[in-house]
């Protein structure tokens, strides 16, 4: 069975786009840019974004989800003659 990864949410698209700038900001502050620190910085940055700025990422995520749903539609067909009755 083939498993397909779901597309990124708006938040994860934001993370992908801004990870380098958050890392650079932490380094400029003299903090160690570890995974947790970068994630916390990005989370704080996301929370301060206006709804208009978030809409850019929300629209991109919706577009990716629509493409995913279009490409990976599965129709499950069951042949009842193969099923044993109990």
Buried (B, 14 or more C-beta within 10 A) or exposed (E): EEEEEEBBBBBEBBBEEBBEEBBEBBEEEEEEBEEEBBEEBBEEBBEEBEEEEBEBBBEBBEEBBEEBEEEEEEEEEEEEEEEEEE
